[in-house]
């Protein structure tokens, strides 16, 4: 699944394996909030499976991510709050 994340695709297989073993898996139950717009980015989330909704400026939008899609990467790199998803 991590190889489908665009910015991780260039890593060697051993590096992806190490990352896979070191990265925590987080399961967000239906109805719970995983991340919130405007909060400081502290992690990159790769979506393995499931569906999610995103709220952008109070407007809720359903979203069916593809496996390997990621959230939060720009906020981590920039050290800024999470931007609204595209």
Buried (B, 14 or more C-beta within 10 A) or exposed (E): EBEBBEEBEEBEEEEBEEBEEEEEEEEEEEEEEBBEBEEEBEEBBBBBEEEBEBEEEEEEEEEEBEEBBBBBBEBBEEEEEBBEBE
